[in-house]
Structures are given as structure tokens and as C-alpha cells.
Amino acid sequence: MPINQIPHYDVAIVGAGPAGALAAYEVAKAGLRCVILEKECLPRYKVCGGGLIYKARKALDIDIGSAIERELTVTEIALFGSTKIYRTPPQEKPMVTMVMRDQFDQILIKAACEQGAELLEAFALKALQVKGDDVHLTDASGRQVSAKMVVGADGANSAVGRLGGWGHFEAVAPALECELTVSDVDMARFSGTARFDLDIPKDGYGWVFPKGQHLSIGVGRFFNKERINLHQSLDTYLAHLGLQAYADKTVHGFVIPLHPRKEGAILGRLFLVGDAAGFADPVLGEGLSSAILSGIAVGKAIAASDMDLARAKVDYQRYVDKEVLADLATARKLASFCYLSPTMRNWLLAKSSERLITAMTKIIMGESHYLDYQMRFMNKLKFWG
Ligand SMILES: Cc1cc2nc3c(=O)[nH]c(=O)nc-3n(C[C@H](O)[C@H](O)[C@H](O)COP(=O)(O)OP(=O)(O)OC[C@H]3O[C@@H](n4cnc5c(N)ncnc54)[C@H](O)[C@@H]3O)c2cc1C
């Protein structure tokens, strides 16, 4: 195809998840020519618990009302193998908003398109080539677009990452989930809180997230010290929850990257955001907030740069350094303590439950960061040797 026939954009965003949608929203709002390239056709099912913590929800200036299945002001943490359950104090705002990702993601993309972004569906990125000041992106059927800057928002198996020169992730967490239609009794039993059960599976947790008419139940493993069968863990967890008969147990699985890319989030004209950058929270296994916040940050950085690549890079890097990396480093230390030292963790929980639950609540509500607790936490770790 002659070069002048390739559609050209200021910014191409690969991936129509929350990170890509928010990046596109900001870029298009600033009047830049922007295309979103998505391998699926929307709405598409997305493997995810769909628990949107308040830290992320309050960052959205898009009305997500029609995607909300339930709003929960309380979270419960249970310890597998014990009767102990810790509850967060009820919050005025929804601590966790339950969404189905097909609906949620589509609302965000629609908002970006209303700002002027274009959506190209069934575009599975297969090749990426830098030619002078442009990046050429080609899909499996040979369709091409070019852009001055590219945002890789294509999730854990990012093609932009792979094709753009990044290596493998240092750590990914495998997770399984199923959407279960349960009896009215079970629905009522689990509908009031977002529930987490630590230590099922080993080195991770199981969760029960009540949606409008069903439960989303899953298990995730954050450290892989030894091989285990995650499907067996899910079955054990379902048995432990004591559900009456349920219909249609279709299990979906995917991975959550739990370590930022060692090469950084920017290479040349390519910027990575959300799961593609490895920004998910290693304690909660939660990636929607970092997807939304990093999508907004890269979109704003590009929008404010006047299409000056160097300026956009400095601005986004500043965000990554200041808001993401240091906090994630602290969170990783906390995650290894939490999942790899369960005896000490349980002792600490029993001893200081109110302070720990309050701290976690503030992090979920977006009122504080892991980093705010670093000194206290590190001193405690030193104390225990
Ligand atoms: C089982 C499970 C449960 C989870 N539960 C929660 C939860 O309850 N709360 C929470 O906050 N997080 C949860 N997560 C994590 C969360 O799903 C991710 O962190 C989040 O989706 C990341 O958003 P993103 O926009 O970066 O990427 P994604 O949401 O993964 O979006 C990437 C998009 O890119 C598209 N794409 C991929 N490859 C290509 C390509 N080659 N070309 C074009 N498009 C492409 C994909 O189709 C997709 O639409 C869960 C993860 C798993 C696996």
C-alpha cells in the first residue's frame, strides 16, 4: 500500500480495556487525532472479577452508572482454615463497585469516541515498525495505520511490549474465575460485601464478588513457590463456601502481571500503561485502578506535549516515578509478607487488626498509599528479623 494511503494519526492506542479507553479519552479531548486498535469486537467478555475499588472510581469523570451491578461499602477478609473474619468499617462511598467488564469497558470506549477517538475493531496487532517519526502498526490481515506516538494498553500479553523491544515479565499471577448463578439463599448470604479468603490457594486468595444476579467467584495465586493445580483450589474454595447447587460453572483463566517492566514503561515512541506496563497491585491483585490512572496520566502527558515526544516522555515518566514505582516496591514487600509468611501475618492481624484494616481501607478508598506505611512496616519487619 502506498504510504499516503495508510491512515495516519497523532496517537494510536492498542487495546480497548480501561487503560486504553482512558488514554484515548484524554488524547481525543485535547483535539488530537487518535485511533484505538482492538483485537476483539466490543462488547467482549473479559476475564476479571469486575471489582472496581473507590480509588479508581473517583478518578473517572465518565458516568458508569449503567454498568454498575452493585455497590459495596464493606469488605470482608476471612482466613481459610479459620473461623476468623475481619470486616472493614462501613464507608460512606462505595469501597468496591461491581461491574461486568463487557459493559464497563464499552462505556469507557464510547466516552472516548464521543470525544473524537476512532475505534478500529478486530485489529489484532501483529507487526510494529518505526519509520522515521512514525510508527506503522499492522494487523493479522495486513491492515495498517501509522501514528506519531503509540500507547500499548493491550494487557498482560501485550503485543506492543513484545514487538516494541520489552522482555518478559518477572512475575505474573495466574487467576481463575467463574460467574455462578446461585440460589436466592446463597445470593442473599454473599450479597452484602466483597469477600476475600486468604490462603486459598496457598500464596494467594479466593474471592466472592456479588453482581446484580449472580456471584463472581475466583482464585488467584501471587507467588508460585511450588506447583499447584489452581482448578483444584477453585473447587476446594467452592466447596468451602458451602454453596447449594449452582448452574453453569464455566471457568475462565488469565494472568495478572505483578511487576513493572525492568526496561521501564517508555521505549522510543512507545508508551506502556496498565497491565501492559505491569502496574497491577501485588497485594490486592487489583489492576483496574492502575489501568485507569496510568491511562489518564499518559493521555494527559501526550495531550499537554503539543506532540513533542520528549515532553510527553518526561511528563509520563515523572508520573511513573512519582505515583507508581515507589508505591509498588513497597506493595511488593507487603505482598511477600502477607502471602509467604501467613503465621506471622495472622499473628499481626490478630494483634493490630483495627490499624491494619483501617490502613487497607484507606488505600482502597484512595486516601493513602502503601508508601505512607513504609517506615512503620519496614521497622516491624526489621524487628522480626
Ligand atoms: C481472573 C481475574 C480477575 C481479576 N479481577 C479483578 C478485579 O476484580 N478488580 C481489578 O481491579 N482487577 C482485576 N483483575 C485484573 C484486571 O482485569 C486487569 O488488571 C485490567 O483488566 C487491566 O486493564 P488494561 O486496560 O491494562 O488491560 P485489559 O483490560 O487486559 O485490556 C487489554 C485490551 O487489549 C486487547 N488486546 C490484547 N492484545 C491485543 C492485540 N494484539 N491487538 C489489539 N488489541 C489487543 C484486549 O482484547 C483487551 O481489550 C483480574 C484479573 C484476572 C485474570
The ligand as an SDF file (V2000), in Angstrom:
LIG
                    3D

 53 58  0  0  0  0  0  0  0  0999 V2000
   -9.3390  -13.7380   36.9620 C   0  0  0  0  0  0  0  0  0  0  0  0
   -9.0190  -12.2670   37.1130 C   0  0  0  0  0  0  0  0  0  0  0  0
   -9.7850  -11.4820   37.9590 C   0  0  0  0  0  0  0  0  0  0  0  0
   -9.4950  -10.1200   38.1180 C   0  0  0  0  0  0  0  0  0  0  0  0
  -10.2870   -9.3680   38.9380 N   0  0  0  0  0  0  0  0  0  0  0  0
  -10.0200   -8.0590   39.0980 C   0  0  0  0  0  0  0  0  0  0  0  0
  -10.8640   -7.2510   39.9090 C   0  0  0  0  0  0  0  0  0  0  0  0
  -11.8700   -7.6860   40.4400 O   0  0  0  0  0  0  0  0  0  0  0  0
  -10.5380   -5.9230   40.0520 N   0  0  0  0  0  0  0  0  0  0  0  0
   -9.4400   -5.3920   39.4530 C   0  0  0  0  0  0  0  0  0  0  0  0
   -9.1850   -4.1940   39.6400 O   0  0  0  0  0  0  0  0  0  0  0  0
   -8.6390   -6.1310   38.6550 N   0  0  0  0  0  0  0  0  0  0  0  0
   -8.9110   -7.4390   38.4500 C   0  0  0  0  0  0  0  0  0  0  0  0
   -8.1310   -8.1860   37.6130 N   0  0  0  0  0  0  0  0  0  0  0  0
   -7.0560   -7.5160   36.8750 C   0  0  0  0  0  0  0  0  0  0  0  0
   -7.6640   -6.6800   35.7480 C   0  0  0  0  0  0  0  0  0  0  0  0
   -8.5130   -7.4850   34.9610 O   0  0  0  0  0  0  0  0  0  0  0  0
   -6.5800   -6.0660   34.8630 C   0  0  0  0  0  0  0  0  0  0  0  0
   -5.5820   -5.5190   35.6890 O   0  0  0  0  0  0  0  0  0  0  0  0
   -7.1550   -4.9720   33.9620 C   0  0  0  0  0  0  0  0  0  0  0  0
   -8.0640   -5.5310   33.0620 O   0  0  0  0  0  0  0  0  0  0  0  0
   -6.0380   -4.2650   33.1960 C   0  0  0  0  0  0  0  0  0  0  0  0
   -6.6160   -3.3360   32.3130 O   0  0  0  0  0  0  0  0  0  0  0  0
   -5.8600   -2.9050   30.9840 P   0  0  0  0  0  0  0  0  0  0  0  0
   -6.7070   -1.8840   30.3350 O   0  0  0  0  0  0  0  0  0  0  0  0
   -4.4460   -2.6050   31.2850 O   0  0  0  0  0  0  0  0  0  0  0  0
   -5.8160   -4.2230   30.0870 O   0  0  0  0  0  0  0  0  0  0  0  0
   -7.0480   -5.2190   29.6020 P   0  0  0  0  0  0  0  0  0  0  0  0
   -8.2270   -4.9050   30.4050 O   0  0  0  0  0  0  0  0  0  0  0  0
   -6.4400   -6.5460   29.6570 O   0  0  0  0  0  0  0  0  0  0  0  0
   -7.2950   -4.7250   28.1490 O   0  0  0  0  0  0  0  0  0  0  0  0
   -6.4110   -5.0530   27.0890 C   0  0  0  0  0  0  0  0  0  0  0  0
   -7.1710   -4.9460   25.7870 C   0  0  0  0  0  0  0  0  0  0  0  0
   -6.2230   -5.1270   24.7190 O   0  0  0  0  0  0  0  0  0  0  0  0
   -6.7750   -6.0090   23.7440 C   0  0  0  0  0  0  0  0  0  0  0  0
   -5.6340   -6.6460   23.0670 N   0  0  0  0  0  0  0  0  0  0  0  0
   -4.8140   -7.6140   23.5470 C   0  0  0  0  0  0  0  0  0  0  0  0
   -3.9090   -7.9470   22.6170 N   0  0  0  0  0  0  0  0  0  0  0  0
   -4.1480   -7.1640   21.5280 C   0  0  0  0  0  0  0  0  0  0  0  0
   -3.5450   -7.0440   20.2470 C   0  0  0  0  0  0  0  0  0  0  0  0
   -2.5010   -7.8230   19.8740 N   0  0  0  0  0  0  0  0  0  0  0  0
   -4.0410   -6.1410   19.3650 N   0  0  0  0  0  0  0  0  0  0  0  0
   -5.0900   -5.3550   19.7150 C   0  0  0  0  0  0  0  0  0  0  0  0
   -5.7350   -5.4340   20.9270 N   0  0  0  0  0  0  0  0  0  0  0  0
   -5.2460   -6.3230   21.8170 C   0  0  0  0  0  0  0  0  0  0  0  0
   -7.6040   -6.9880   24.5780 C   0  0  0  0  0  0  0  0  0  0  0  0
   -8.5780   -7.6220   23.7850 O   0  0  0  0  0  0  0  0  0  0  0  0
   -8.2240   -6.0400   25.6130 C   0  0  0  0  0  0  0  0  0  0  0  0
   -9.4320   -5.4820   25.1750 O   0  0  0  0  0  0  0  0  0  0  0  0
   -8.4010   -9.5420   37.4230 C   0  0  0  0  0  0  0  0  0  0  0  0
   -7.6400  -10.3310   36.5500 C   0  0  0  0  0  0  0  0  0  0  0  0
   -7.9430  -11.6840   36.3990 C   0  0  0  0  0  0  0  0  0  0  0  0
   -7.1060  -12.5060   35.4510 C   0  0  0  0  0  0  0  0  0  0  0  0
  1  2  1  0
  2  3  1  0
  2 52  2  0
  3  4  2  0
  4  5  1  0
  4 50  1  0
  5  6  2  0
  6  7  1  0
  6 13  1  0
  7  8  2  0
  7  9  1  0
  9 10  1  0
 10 11  2  0
 10 12  1  0
 12 13  2  0
 13 14  1  0
 14 15  1  0
 14 50  1  0
 15 16  1  0
 16 17  1  0
 16 18  1  0
 18 19  1  0
 18 20  1  0
 20 21  1  0
 20 22  1  0
 22 23  1  0
 23 24  1  0
 24 25  2  0
 24 26  1  0
 24 27  1  0
 27 28  1  0
 28 29  2  0
 28 30  1  0
 28 31  1  0
 31 32  1  0
 32 33  1  0
 33 34  1  0
 33 48  1  0
 34 35  1  0
 35 36  1  0
 35 46  1  0
 36 37  1  0
 36 45  1  0
 37 38  2  0
 38 39  1  0
 39 40  1  0
 39 45  2  0
 40 41  1  0
 40 42  2  0
 42 43  1  0
 43 44  2  0
 44 45  1  0
 46 47  1  0
 46 48  1  0
 48 49  1  0
 50 51  2  0
 51 52  1  0
 52 53  1  0
M  END
$$$$
